[in-house]
Amino acid sequence: MFERHEHASRCVYLLADSLDSILAACEDLPSQHIEPSHQLRLELAAITHVLQARRYIEELDATEPTLIDQCVLFLTGTAALDLEHLRSGRPAHVPRAMREGALISDDYLIGRQMPLGVLAQLAGAMLDALEAHFVLYSGDEGRVSTYPAGSIRDTAAQSPRP
């Protein structure tokens, strides 16, 4: 077992904020009464925060193997949302769920690339790894949370918000 670091670099806090923002967008997307334009903004916000998180992970000075493993898993899992990958993807069109006002589920494809539920699980697991390695929020010295496999609403609801 290792001791959690009391002080984290600025990059760690920015990464945690990006992961928390991903979870918030993933939680808000399945809302029942959401305008298509707001839905698109939430989806773009989630993608933007994924891109930011990927950049912050590259800046981490990680010495803990479990943190490195989780970083690799997040980077690999979100590679489909990499900007170069998105640019070379299919032509833009309005997703059917947005046109018809259908409810969005965990299977909804963010950026037409990866399921919403998978993105939330990756972000939650990465945030858990950071919290296990660093004391990120005041008063959480003894807290190490875990995000169970479940729906996006379950995962996002457990997201620690400062």
Contacts in CASP RR format, 6 or more apart in sequence:
PFRMAT RR
TARGET T0000
AUTHOR 0000-0000-0000
METHOD contacts of the structure
MODEL  1
MFERHEHASRCVYLLADSLDSILAACEDLPSQHIEPSHQLRLELAAITHV
LQARRYIEELDATEPTLIDQCVLFLTGTAALDLEHLRSGRPAHVPRAMRE
GALISDDYLIGRQMPLGVLAQLAGAMLDALEAHFVLYSGDEGRVSTYPAG
SIRDTAAQSPRP
2 64 0 8 1.000
2 133 0 8 1.000
4 132 0 8 1.000
4 133 0 8 1.000
4 134 0 8 1.000
4 135 0 8 1.000
4 141 0 8 1.000
5 133 0 8 1.000
5 134 0 8 1.000
5 135 0 8 1.000
6 135 0 8 1.000
8 130 0 8 1.000
8 134 0 8 1.000
8 135 0 8 1.000
8 136 0 8 1.000
9 60 0 8 1.000
9 61 0 8 1.000
11 56 0 8 1.000
11 59 0 8 1.000
11 60 0 8 1.000
12 56 0 8 1.000
12 60 0 8 1.000
12 130 0 8 1.000
12 134 0 8 1.000
12 136 0 8 1.000
13 136 0 8 1.000
14 52 0 8 1.000
14 56 0 8 1.000
15 53 0 8 1.000
15 56 0 8 1.000
15 57 0 8 1.000
15 60 0 8 1.000
15 126 0 8 1.000
15 130 0 8 1.000
16 127 0 8 1.000
16 130 0 8 1.000
16 131 0 8 1.000
16 136 0 8 1.000
18 49 0 8 1.000
18 50 0 8 1.000
18 52 0 8 1.000
18 53 0 8 1.000
18 56 0 8 1.000
19 49 0 8 1.000
19 53 0 8 1.000
19 123 0 8 1.000
19 124 0 8 1.000
19 126 0 8 1.000
19 127 0 8 1.000
19 130 0 8 1.000
20 127 0 8 1.000
20 159 0 8 1.000
20 160 0 8 1.000
20 161 0 8 1.000
21 45 0 8 1.000
21 46 0 8 1.000
21 49 0 8 1.000
22 46 0 8 1.000
22 49 0 8 1.000
22 50 0 8 1.000
22 53 0 8 1.000
22 119 0 8 1.000
22 120 0 8 1.000
22 123 0 8 1.000
23 120 0 8 1.000
23 123 0 8 1.000
23 124 0 8 1.000
23 127 0 8 1.000
23 155 0 8 1.000
23 156 0 8 1.000
23 159 0 8 1.000
24 156 0 8 1.000
24 159 0 8 1.000
24 161 0 8 1.000
25 42 0 8 1.000
25 43 0 8 1.000
25 45 0 8 1.000
25 46 0 8 1.000
25 49 0 8 1.000
26 46 0 8 1.000
26 116 0 8 1.000
26 117 0 8 1.000
26 119 0 8 1.000
26 120 0 8 1.000
26 123 0 8 1.000
26 152 0 8 1.000
26 155 0 8 1.000
26 156 0 8 1.000
27 120 0 8 1.000
27 152 0 8 1.000
27 153 0 8 1.000
27 156 0 8 1.000
27 157 0 8 1.000
27 159 0 8 1.000
28 34 0 8 1.000
28 42 0 8 1.000
29 39 0 8 1.000
29 42 0 8 1.000
29 43 0 8 1.000
29 46 0 8 1.000
29 104 0 8 1.000
29 108 0 8 1.000
29 116 0 8 1.000
29 152 0 8 1.000
30 103 0 8 1.000
30 104 0 8 1.000
30 105 0 8 1.000
30 106 0 8 1.000
30 108 0 8 1.000
30 116 0 8 1.000
30 152 0 8 1.000
30 153 0 8 1.000
32 103 0 8 1.000
34 42 0 8 1.000
36 94 0 8 1.000
36 98 0 8 1.000
36 99 0 8 1.000
36 101 0 8 1.000
39 98 0 8 1.000
39 104 0 8 1.000
40 98 0 8 1.000
43 110 0 8 1.000
43 111 0 8 1.000
46 110 0 8 1.000
46 119 0 8 1.000
47 81 0 8 1.000
47 86 0 8 1.000
47 110 0 8 1.000
47 111 0 8 1.000
50 78 0 8 1.000
50 81 0 8 1.000
50 119 0 8 1.000
50 123 0 8 1.000
51 81 0 8 1.000
51 82 0 8 1.000
51 83 0 8 1.000
53 74 0 8 1.000
53 78 0 8 1.000
53 123 0 8 1.000
53 126 0 8 1.000
54 74 0 8 1.000
54 75 0 8 1.000
54 78 0 8 1.000
54 82 0 8 1.000
57 71 0 8 1.000
57 74 0 8 1.000
57 75 0 8 1.000
60 67 0 8 1.000
60 71 0 8 1.000
62 68 0 8 1.000
62 71 0 8 1.000
64 133 0 8 1.000
66 129 0 8 1.000
66 132 0 8 1.000
66 133 0 8 1.000
67 129 0 8 1.000
67 130 0 8 1.000
67 132 0 8 1.000
67 133 0 8 1.000
70 125 0 8 1.000
70 126 0 8 1.000
70 128 0 8 1.000
70 129 0 8 1.000
71 126 0 8 1.000
71 129 0 8 1.000
73 122 0 8 1.000
73 125 0 8 1.000
73 126 0 8 1.000
74 122 0 8 1.000
74 123 0 8 1.000
74 125 0 8 1.000
74 126 0 8 1.000
77 114 0 8 1.000
77 118 0 8 1.000
77 122 0 8 1.000
78 114 0 8 1.000
78 119 0 8 1.000
78 122 0 8 1.000
79 85 0 8 1.000
80 113 0 8 1.000
80 114 0 8 1.000
81 110 0 8 1.000
81 111 0 8 1.000
81 113 0 8 1.000
81 114 0 8 1.000
81 119 0 8 1.000
85 113 0 8 1.000
86 111 0 8 1.000
86 113 0 8 1.000
90 112 0 8 1.000
95 108 0 8 1.000
95 109 0 8 1.000
95 112 0 8 1.000
96 102 0 8 1.000
97 103 0 8 1.000
97 104 0 8 1.000
97 108 0 8 1.000
104 116 0 8 1.000
105 116 0 8 1.000
106 115 0 8 1.000
106 116 0 8 1.000
106 117 0 8 1.000
106 120 0 8 1.000
106 151 0 8 1.000
106 152 0 8 1.000
107 115 0 8 1.000
107 116 0 8 1.000
107 117 0 8 1.000
108 115 0 8 1.000
108 116 0 8 1.000
109 115 0 8 1.000
109 116 0 8 1.000
110 116 0 8 1.000
110 119 0 8 1.000
116 152 0 8 1.000
117 151 0 8 1.000
117 152 0 8 1.000
117 155 0 8 1.000
120 152 0 8 1.000
120 155 0 8 1.000
120 156 0 8 1.000
121 147 0 8 1.000
121 149 0 8 1.000
121 150 0 8 1.000
121 155 0 8 1.000
124 147 0 8 1.000
124 155 0 8 1.000
124 159 0 8 1.000
125 147 0 8 1.000
127 147 0 8 1.000
127 159 0 8 1.000
127 160 0 8 1.000
128 144 0 8 1.000
128 145 0 8 1.000
128 146 0 8 1.000
128 147 0 8 1.000
130 136 0 8 1.000
131 140 0 8 1.000
131 143 0 8 1.000
131 144 0 8 1.000
131 145 0 8 1.000
131 160 0 8 1.000
132 144 0 8 1.000
135 141 0 8 1.000
136 160 0 8 1.000
137 160 0 8 1.000
137 162 0 8 1.000
140 160 0 8 1.000
145 158 0 8 1.000
145 160 0 8 1.000
147 155 0 8 1.000
147 158 0 8 1.000
148 154 0 8 1.000
148 155 0 8 1.000
END
